[in-house]
């Protein structure tokens, strides 16, 4: 399971019902630093408030894993430098199940500092965009302004607007924010 998330470039950690780390993929390891790490088989946050949030999350995992049904929990780990990391915990009540008896939760980490990148070839295939339209769309997802994209692509601002209109038409969107929201789900 965690290997598949690694293929998708999703930082993931598997913990048992007591919050002890069972497995970590390489993408999660890349997020570890002085602010976020594993100490004594537990996820550790240097910030005291974040440490309390993690303890609360582990307690919620304990409670949720003993009750049948699926639960999704979320917490935020502050960093001294940069944006925080969001931790989404997916807990399935495993009572009576022998499939994954040791697993308490799957933790997916989202680094808010990460630059989203969308494959231009995927955009061309999924939406039928031209290479120029796909490049423009992927640069928008990275957070660049249309004027900056025009300079990067060595095209006029008017041509960039025309490409954007074509992208809107092919993706069924009307505004840049709507387009970025749609495309960011493809990462």
Secondary structure, DSSP 8 states (H G I E B T S, - for coil): -HHHHHHTT--EEEEETTSBEEEE-HHHHTT-SSSEEEETTEEEESSHHHHHHHHHHHHHHHHHHTSSEEEEEEEEE--SSS--EEEEEEEEE-TT--TTTTEEEEEEEEETT------HHHHHHHH---HHHHHHHHHHHTT--HHHHHHHHT--HHHHHHHHHHHHHHHT--SHHHHHHHHHTT-
